Amino acid sequence: MSDENEKLKKNSRRKFLQDLGIIGVGSILGGSAILAGINYDNKKTKSQRIRVLTAENELLEIEKSDTTKVVKTKYENLTYLQKQGREGIVGRRWVMVVDLSKCRNARKCMAACQHAHHLRPEQHHINVLKMQESKETAPYYMAKTCQHCDNPPCVAVCPVDATFKRGDGIVLIDNERCIGCRFCIAACPYSARVFNWAEPLHAIEDEGLTYNVELNVPQRKGTISKCLFSADQLRVGKMPYCVSACPNGVYYFGDENEDAVTNGTTKETVRFKKLLEDNAGYVLMPELGTQPRVYYLPPKNKEFPFQDKDRPEAEEHLSHGNA
């Protein structure tokens, strides 16, 4: 092919790309939006409208001349909340301790969690299960939530970086990135995640709210939801919703770096490591190497002996081996 023909070919291609708006507009958007297409309005006015995909994965149709100001107010706020959610709280390493000897299946923790995160009645970030090791042992109640693993398999399998591990130990989900593939559900050995099959409970009321990744509200159909360790509460110096709501002192929560956890009911602060040592604390399925940040104290000397009449909702029989 001659040099002249090659030059004509390149010029022709360049003109084609310019007609599509790919050259020039892309640089104006500066990476915050990706050109998705273009159409021309009335030729007399030569109005050009293009579709752009913002960094927040929302498709917008705008005038080509407006590409330098792609509606920023909403996105700037959203981006800030997403960045804040991923950074976590510097210097903290949050842990939870669940005292099984104190749980009587009041389910106040579940109700508080559902209310805060706008969950449907059948959806649970935390669930209270009836446990029994064998026919010869007494049954007891166990609150089970996301274990916020230090080696989380859910994070490893997510193809779009929607679920992530923060520096302060919390595992969160960014539902603005979640594509609903449910790989994380399959990977989680603790069955700690739920899928939003239906429209969220407060879809109408929450319409227009800026998404808060630390609260996971508004919920969104087709995405994953899970326990967040009440990251939004921790952000303002408060205890998690479940911890504060429990009337029986089941939950301790605090900072491993300070070696201190506080009981949500009595407000007593104790040494984290000593609490585990003195009460034979353990984690669920340590053999998996997930390194959970939720610890359990065995149901010895139960303050509330198990009674089948307490609450029928806990009739799900599991053992530690498959909890």
C-alpha positions in Angstrom: 0.0 0.0 0.0 1.4 3.4 -0.9 2.2 6.1 1.7 -0.5 8.3 0.1 -3.2 5.7 0.5 -2.1 5.0 4.1 -2.4 8.7 4.9 -5.9 8.9 3.4 -7.0 5.9 5.3 -5.8 7.4 8.6 -7.5 10.7 7.9 -10.7 8.9 7.0 -10.7 7.0 10.2 -9.9 10.1 12.3 -12.9 11.9 10.6 -15.1 8.9 11.4 -14.2 9.0 15.1 -14.6 12.8 15.2 -18.1 12.4 13.8 -19.0 9.9 16.5 -17.6 12.4 19.1 -15.0 9.9 20.4 -12.1 12.2 19.8 -12.2 15.4 21.9 -15.2 14.7 24.0 -13.4 11.8 25.8 -10.7 14.2 26.9 -13.2 16.7 28.1 -14.8 14.1 30.3 -11.4 13.4 31.8 -12.1 9.8 32.7 -15.1 10.6 35.0 -17.5 9.5 32.2 -17.2 7.1 29.3 -18.8 7.8 25.9 -21.5 5.3 25.3 -23.1 6.7 22.1 -24.2 9.8 20.3 -27.2 11.0 18.3 -28.0 14.1 16.4 -31.1 16.2 16.9 -32.5 18.6 14.3 -29.8 19.3 11.8 -30.9 23.0 11.6 -29.8 23.6 15.2 -27.0 21.0 14.9 -27.8 20.0 18.5 -25.8 17.0 19.6 -26.8 14.8 22.5 -24.5 12.1 23.8 -24.9 9.3 26.4 -22.2 9.0 29.0 -21.5 6.5 31.7 -20.4 8.2 34.9 -17.9 6.9 37.3 -20.9 6.0 39.5 -22.1 3.6 36.7 -25.2 5.7 35.8 -26.0 6.3 32.2 -26.9 9.9 31.4 -28.0 11.6 28.1 -26.6 15.2 27.9 -25.8 17.9 25.4 -22.4 17.4 24.0 -21.6 21.0 25.0 -22.3 20.1 28.6 -19.7 17.5 29.0 -17.5 19.7 31.2 -20.2 19.8 33.9 -21.8 16.3 33.9 -24.1 17.1 36.9 -21.7 16.9 39.7 -23.5 17.7 42.9 -25.1 14.2 43.5 -22.0 12.3 42.3 -19.5 14.3 44.4 -21.5 13.5 47.5 -21.9 9.8 46.5 -18.2 9.5 45.7 -17.3 11.0 49.1 -19.5 8.5 50.9 -18.0 5.6 48.9 -14.4 6.7 49.6 -15.2 7.2 53.3 -16.8 3.8 53.4 -13.8 2.1 51.9 -11.2 3.9 54.1 -12.8 3.0 57.4 -11.9 4.5 60.7 -8.1 4.9 61.0 -6.4 3.1 63.9 -9.3 0.8 64.8 -9.7 -3.0 64.5 -13.3 -3.8 65.5 -14.3 -7.0 67.1 -17.5 -8.6 68.5 -17.9 -11.1 71.2 -21.2 -13.1 71.6 -21.9 -14.6 75.0 -24.1 -17.6 74.3 -24.9 -18.1 78.0 -27.0 -15.0 78.0 -29.0 -15.3 74.8 -32.7 -16.1 75.3 -33.9 -15.4 71.7 -35.4 -12.0 72.4 -34.6 -11.1 68.8 -34.4 -7.4 69.7 -31.1 -7.4 67.9 -32.7 -8.7 64.7 -35.5 -6.1 64.8 -33.1 -3.2 65.4 -30.9 -4.3 62.5 -33.9 -4.8 60.1 -35.3 -1.4 61.0 -31.9 0.4 60.5 -31.1 -1.2 57.2 -34.7 -1.1 55.8 -34.9 -4.9 55.4 -37.9 -7.0 54.6 -39.3 -9.2 57.4 -37.7 -12.3 55.8 -34.3 -10.7 55.4 -31.7 -10.9 58.2 -28.2 -9.5 58.6 -28.2 -11.3 62.0 -30.2 -14.4 62.9 -30.8 -16.3 66.1 -30.6 -20.1 65.7 -31.4 -23.0 67.9 -28.3 -25.0 68.4 -27.7 -28.5 69.8 -24.4 -30.4 69.7 -26.0 -33.8 70.2 -29.1 -35.5 71.6 -27.4 -35.7 75.0 -26.6 -32.0 75.3 -29.0 -29.2 76.1 -30.0 -26.9 73.2 -29.1 -23.2 73.3 -29.6 -20.1 71.2 -26.8 -18.6 69.0 -26.8 -15.2 67.2 -25.1 -15.6 63.9 -24.0 -12.7 61.7 -21.3 -11.9 59.2 -18.0 -12.9 60.7 -16.0 -10.0 59.0 -13.2 -12.3 58.3 -9.6 -11.1 58.0 -9.3 -13.6 55.1 -12.7 -13.2 53.5 -13.5 -15.5 50.6 -16.4 -13.3 49.6 -14.0 -10.5 48.7 -11.7 -12.8 46.8 -14.5 -13.9 44.4 -16.2 -10.6 43.7 -15.5 -9.7 40.1 -16.3 -5.9 40.4 -14.7 -4.9 43.7 -18.2 -4.4 45.2 -17.4 -6.2 48.4 -14.2 -5.2 50.2 -12.3 -5.4 53.4 -11.5 -2.2 55.3 -8.5 -1.4 57.4 -10.6 -1.4 60.5 -11.6 -5.0 60.0 -15.1 -4.5 58.6 -16.3 -6.2 55.3 -18.7 -4.0 53.4 -20.6 -4.1 50.1 -20.9 -1.2 47.7 -24.3 -1.7 46.0 -23.5 1.0 43.5 -21.0 -1.5 42.1 -22.7 -4.8 42.9 -24.0 -6.6 39.7 -25.9 -9.3 41.6 -23.8 -12.2 40.4 -24.0 -13.8 43.9 -20.5 -15.3 43.8 -20.0 -13.9 47.3 -23.1 -15.8 48.5 -21.6 -19.1 47.2 -18.2 -18.3 48.7 -19.3 -17.4 52.2 -19.2 -20.5 54.5 -21.3 -18.7 57.1 -24.4 -18.1 55.0 -24.2 -14.4 56.0 -25.5 -12.7 52.9 -28.9 -12.1 51.4 -30.0 -11.2 47.9 -32.6 -8.5 47.2 -34.9 -10.5 44.9 -37.8 -8.1 45.3 -38.1 -4.3 45.4 -36.8 -3.0 48.8 -39.2 -2.5 51.6 -38.9 1.3 51.6 -38.2 1.8 47.9 -40.7 4.7 47.6 -39.7 6.4 50.8 -36.0 6.1 50.1 -36.2 7.3 46.5 -33.8 10.2 46.0 -31.6 9.4 49.0 -27.9 9.5 48.5 -26.6 6.0 48.9 -24.6 5.4 52.1 -22.3 2.4 51.8 -21.8 2.3 55.6 -25.5 1.9 56.1 -26.3 0.1 52.8 -29.4 2.3 52.3 -31.2 2.7 50.0 -31.3 -1.0 49.4 -31.4 -1.9 45.7 -33.2 -4.8 43.9 -30.8 -7.3 42.4 -27.9 -6.6 44.8 -26.5 -8.2 48.0 -27.1 -7.2 51.6 -25.3 -8.2 54.7 -24.2 -7.3 58.3 -22.1 -4.1 58.3 -21.0 -4.1 62.0 -23.2 -0.9 61.9 -20.3 1.1 60.3 -22.4 4.2 60.2 -22.9 4.1 64.0 -19.2 3.5 64.6 -18.5 6.6 62.4 -20.3 8.8 65.0 -19.0 7.0 68.1 -22.0 4.8 68.8 -22.4 1.1 69.4 -23.9 -1.2 66.6 -27.6 -1.3 66.4 -27.8 -5.0 67.5 -25.5 -4.5 70.4 -27.4 -1.5 71.8 -30.8 -3.2 71.3 -30.0 -6.5 73.1 -31.7 -6.5 76.6 -29.7 -9.4 78.0 -26.1 -8.4 77.6 -25.3 -10.9 74.9 -23.0 -8.7 72.9 -19.6 -7.1 73.6 -18.1 -4.8 71.0 -14.9 -2.8 70.8 -11.4 -2.2 69.4 -8.9 -5.0 69.3 -6.1 -2.4 69.1 -7.1 -1.1 72.5 -7.8 -4.6 73.8 -11.1 -3.4 75.1 -14.8 -4.4 74.5 -17.9 -3.0 76.0 -21.1 -4.9 76.9 -24.0 -3.3 75.1 -26.4 -3.8 78.0 -24.4 -3.2 81.2 -21.9 -0.8 79.5 -19.1 -2.6 81.3 -15.8 -2.4 79.5 -13.5 -5.4 79.9 -10.2 -6.6 78.4 -10.9 -8.3 75.1 -8.2 -11.0 75.3 -8.9 -11.7 79.0 -12.6 -12.2 78.3 -11.7 -14.8 75.7 -9.1 -16.5 77.8 -11.3 -16.7 80.9 -14.3 -18.0 79.1 -12.7 -20.3 76.4 -13.7 -18.0 73.6 -13.7 -19.5 70.1 -14.5 -18.6 66.4 -16.7 -20.5 64.0 -14.9 -22.9 61.6 -11.3 -21.9 62.3 -10.1 -24.8 60.1 -11.2 -22.8 57.0 -8.6 -20.1 57.6 -11.1 -17.3 57.2 -9.9 -15.7 60.5 -13.3 -14.3 61.8 -13.5 -11.2 63.9 -16.7 -12.4 65.7 -15.9 -14.5 68.8 -18.2 -16.7 70.9 -18.2 -17.6 74.5 -19.7 -21.1 75.1 -23.1 -21.5 76.7 -21.9 -22.5 80.1 -24.0 -21.7 83.2 -26.8 -20.3 81.0 -28.6 -17.4 82.6 -31.7 -18.3 80.6 -32.3 -22.1 80.3 -33.6 -23.1 76.9 -37.3 -23.4 76.6 -39.0 -24.6 73.4 -41.9 -22.3 74.1 -39.7 -19.1 74.1 -39.8 -18.4 70.4 -40.8 -20.8 67.6 -38.8 -18.7 65.0 -35.6 -20.3 66.1 -36.5 -23.9 65.0 -33.6 -24.1 62.7 -31.3 -26.8 64.0 -27.7 -26.4 63.1 -24.3 -27.4 64.5 -21.1 -25.5 64.7 -19.9 -27.6 61.7 -22.3 -26.0 59.3 -23.4 -22.8 60.9 
